[in-house]
């Protein structure tokens, strides 16, 4: 399993996944030009990718969707009914094969078992994904202000988490952002704070050392030092996690 975080943050989000012969994009929140350039950096062919998962319809997850579809490589699009209904009509008309998925209902793609799960975010029907093959497990969990404990067993002890630590609440409320936006971010339908994310990760990792790609980091309301402090504060053993910090420039490949 090879995972390429192409971009992460409020300006755009996209991940590329290779499992066996399967190539998948997760979201398309950057320009098509940036997609092409990132794939060239990874020495990967963008036209080999036939499958796209969409977590939700917010702009930073679909910016490049229309142009990606225009190029003709994507054949299968997986998304919830709520997300489908929220996308522009001219975009969904470009889908070749549409697969409507639902939270908690597993589906198979090649050697992968994928379990969508419900997120708490101010979108129509957002989902995260647990993606497993016969040896490895990864979790994609961004854009959620809250994670219900009923999902802990599903999410527990993955080899890799792409999970957001979006903001430091103190820095957020000291920022010049509008107050209504601040309230939205810290709400249960907003984004996880550093402490929320670290506390969640500590609860999920029990029996192994996991990799954590800290995703969707606010550029003006967060910093790596604050995230580090939250991990030290909330983890019973910080050595059980290997931490990577994603940005709008993405990350090198992570091989599981």
Legacy VTK file of the C-alpha trace (Angstrom):
# vtk DataFile Version 3.0
C-alpha trace
ASCII
DATASET POLYDATA
POINTS 256 float
0.000 0.000 0.000
1.514 3.337 -1.108
-0.032 6.618 0.041
0.729 10.027 -1.474
-0.745 13.058 0.303
-0.733 15.492 -2.613
-2.095 18.498 -0.686
-3.762 19.126 2.648
-5.282 22.281 4.122
-7.988 24.883 3.647
-6.651 25.726 0.162
-7.043 22.193 -1.160
-7.031 18.502 -0.280
-6.142 15.448 -2.346
-4.596 12.032 -1.728
-3.388 9.372 -4.158
-3.451 5.710 -3.168
-1.849 2.642 -4.784
-2.876 -0.820 -3.615
-1.839 -3.646 -5.908
-3.077 -2.792 -9.397
-5.624 -0.263 -8.118
-4.994 3.493 -8.347
-7.352 5.851 -6.483
-7.630 9.583 -5.982
-9.360 10.693 -2.784
-10.886 14.135 -3.393
-9.786 16.581 -6.079
-9.311 19.825 -4.196
-6.366 21.252 -6.133
-6.021 22.554 -9.681
-5.514 20.065 -12.477
-2.124 21.634 -13.215
-1.021 21.009 -9.629
-2.350 17.425 -9.834
-0.259 16.789 -12.945
2.842 18.364 -11.436
2.524 16.422 -8.173
2.066 13.158 -10.045
5.174 13.931 -12.114
7.085 14.571 -8.879
5.969 11.149 -7.677
6.929 9.656 -11.077
3.343 8.473 -11.472
1.053 8.663 -14.509
-2.139 10.600 -13.792
-3.935 8.701 -16.569
-3.402 5.399 -14.747
-5.864 6.579 -12.093
-9.371 5.429 -13.004
-11.126 5.737 -9.631
-12.081 8.727 -7.474
-13.518 8.830 -3.948
-15.120 12.120 -2.850
-15.504 12.764 0.878
-17.799 15.797 0.551
-18.652 18.742 -1.659
-16.753 21.631 -0.052
-14.650 23.713 -2.420
-11.292 22.663 -0.967
-12.114 19.042 -1.845
-13.489 19.469 -5.386
-11.679 22.491 -6.901
-10.077 20.446 -9.662
-12.894 17.934 -10.114
-14.368 19.311 -13.322
-11.032 19.573 -15.104
-9.962 16.135 -13.873
-13.127 14.633 -15.340
-12.661 16.556 -18.585
-9.309 14.883 -19.141
-11.106 11.557 -19.449
-9.055 9.352 -17.126
-11.545 8.887 -14.283
-14.082 6.129 -14.939
-15.545 5.369 -11.491
-16.644 7.922 -8.890
-17.641 6.862 -5.361
-19.609 9.335 -3.236
-22.659 9.595 -1.013
-26.070 10.598 -2.298
-25.882 13.835 -0.337
-22.553 14.746 -1.899
-23.816 13.798 -5.360
-26.878 16.008 -4.943
-24.705 18.926 -3.806
-22.362 18.936 -6.798
-23.026 21.117 -9.867
-25.237 19.438 -12.455
-22.721 19.985 -15.247
-20.092 18.152 -13.193
-22.129 15.052 -12.314
-23.156 14.753 -15.968
-19.503 14.043 -16.690
-19.404 10.970 -14.431
-19.021 7.719 -16.385
-19.794 5.207 -13.628
-21.379 6.624 -10.459
-21.269 4.527 -7.290
-23.482 5.811 -4.480
-22.046 4.769 -1.115
-23.388 5.061 2.426
-21.793 5.299 5.833
-21.251 1.914 7.532
-21.837 -0.099 4.350
-18.635 -1.791 3.166
-17.695 -2.250 -0.460
-14.846 -3.953 -2.283
-12.444 -2.531 -4.854
-9.835 -4.971 -6.079
-8.080 -6.382 -3.029
-9.304 -3.501 -0.854
-12.198 -3.466 1.591
-13.489 0.075 2.077
-15.744 1.139 4.932
-17.162 4.661 4.691
-18.043 6.192 8.045
-20.029 9.251 8.990
-18.283 12.550 9.711
-19.675 15.465 11.720
-19.220 18.405 9.376
-21.391 21.100 7.820
-21.691 19.325 4.490
-24.575 17.352 2.977
-23.428 13.782 3.751
-19.670 13.712 4.429
-17.760 10.493 5.007
-14.306 9.313 5.945
-12.842 5.994 4.828
-11.253 2.942 6.405
-9.269 1.212 3.663
-7.852 -2.282 4.244
-6.189 -5.037 2.316
-5.064 -8.406 3.651
-2.140 -6.898 5.593
-2.554 -3.138 6.072
-5.190 -0.683 7.258
-5.467 3.082 6.820
-7.965 5.690 7.949
-8.818 8.993 6.244
-10.549 11.310 8.688
-10.574 15.031 7.981
-13.242 17.731 8.179
-15.042 16.547 11.282
-15.699 18.417 14.503
-16.511 15.258 16.428
-16.021 11.493 16.154
-18.598 9.304 17.856
-17.228 6.591 20.147
-19.313 4.014 18.285
-16.667 4.266 15.528
-13.656 3.671 17.756
-13.570 -0.085 17.158
-13.712 0.404 13.389
-10.936 2.996 13.493
-8.691 1.304 16.056
-5.063 0.274 15.403
-4.663 1.329 11.778
-1.196 1.343 10.256
-1.765 4.877 8.953
-4.099 7.710 9.900
-4.616 10.781 7.757
-6.399 12.704 10.485
-6.794 16.413 10.979
-5.545 18.577 13.819
-6.941 21.776 12.422
-6.446 24.512 14.994
-5.362 25.761 18.363
-8.608 27.199 19.829
-6.779 30.020 21.634
-5.005 31.115 18.441
-8.244 30.793 16.490
-10.176 33.082 18.812
-7.326 35.606 18.859
-7.332 35.710 15.053
-9.019 38.303 12.869
-11.485 35.792 11.471
-15.204 36.621 11.750
-16.734 35.401 15.005
-19.347 33.277 13.226
-16.563 31.463 11.356
-14.726 30.836 14.629
-17.897 29.370 16.139
-18.369 27.154 13.100
-14.798 25.822 13.255
-14.951 24.868 16.966
-18.457 23.372 16.713
-19.233 19.658 16.450
-19.806 20.240 12.716
-16.511 22.054 12.220
-12.966 20.765 12.694
-10.974 18.877 15.304
-8.647 20.957 17.455
-5.131 19.803 18.292
-6.224 18.460 21.681
-9.307 16.753 20.238
-7.203 15.054 17.560
-4.455 13.968 19.936
-6.968 12.642 22.470
-8.732 10.691 19.722
-5.509 9.237 18.373
-4.425 8.189 21.852
-7.731 6.340 22.270
-7.441 4.605 18.876
-3.827 3.396 18.990
-3.583 0.519 21.457
-1.563 -2.393 20.127
0.975 -1.068 17.635
3.036 1.913 16.541
0.990 3.805 13.951
1.831 6.513 11.458
-0.167 9.752 11.782
-0.284 12.245 8.936
-1.513 15.372 10.683
-3.807 16.867 8.047
-5.822 20.007 7.333
-3.576 22.190 9.532
-4.736 25.812 9.636
-2.015 28.065 8.244
-2.858 31.016 10.496
-4.487 29.363 13.543
-2.075 26.515 14.210
1.574 25.495 14.171
3.628 22.329 14.500
4.836 23.295 17.973
1.257 23.538 19.252
0.398 20.157 17.755
3.500 18.629 19.352
2.464 20.031 22.726
-1.029 18.557 22.362
0.448 15.124 21.577
2.711 15.276 24.631
-0.228 16.371 26.781
-2.852 13.893 25.548
-0.879 10.717 24.748
-0.178 8.218 27.488
2.874 7.182 25.403
3.883 9.551 22.564
6.322 6.962 21.196
3.414 4.849 19.916
2.910 7.244 17.013
5.171 8.353 14.163
4.042 11.827 13.146
4.145 13.489 9.714
2.888 17.014 9.074
1.002 17.549 5.819
0.751 20.908 4.079
-0.477 22.405 0.822
2.727 21.053 -0.727
1.854 17.506 0.291
4.227 14.809 1.488
6.589 12.206 -0.006
5.165 8.731 -0.472
4.397 6.700 2.638
4.790 2.968 2.064
2.908 0.593 4.360
LINES 1 257
256 0 1 2 3 4 5 6 7 8 9 10 11 12 13 14 15 16 17 18 19 20 21 22 23 24 25 26 27 28 29 30 31 32 33 34 35 36 37 38 39 40 41 42 43 44 45 46 47 48 49 50 51 52 53 54 55 56 57 58 59 60 61 62 63 64 65 66 67 68 69 70 71 72 73 74 75 76 77 78 79 80 81 82 83 84 85 86 87 88 89 90 91 92 93 94 95 96 97 98 99 100 101 102 103 104 105 106 107 108 109 110 111 112 113 114 115 116 117 118 119 120 121 122 123 124 125 126 127 128 129 130 131 132 133 134 135 136 137 138 139 140 141 142 143 144 145 146 147 148 149 150 151 152 153 154 155 156 157 158 159 160 161 162 163 164 165 166 167 168 169 170 171 172 173 174 175 176 177 178 179 180 181 182 183 184 185 186 187 188 189 190 191 192 193 194 195 196 197 198 199 200 201 202 203 204 205 206 207 208 209 210 211 212 213 214 215 216 217 218 219 220 221 222 223 224 225 226 227 228 229 230 231 232 233 234 235 236 237 238 239 240 241 242 243 244 245 246 247 248 249 250 251 252 253 254 255
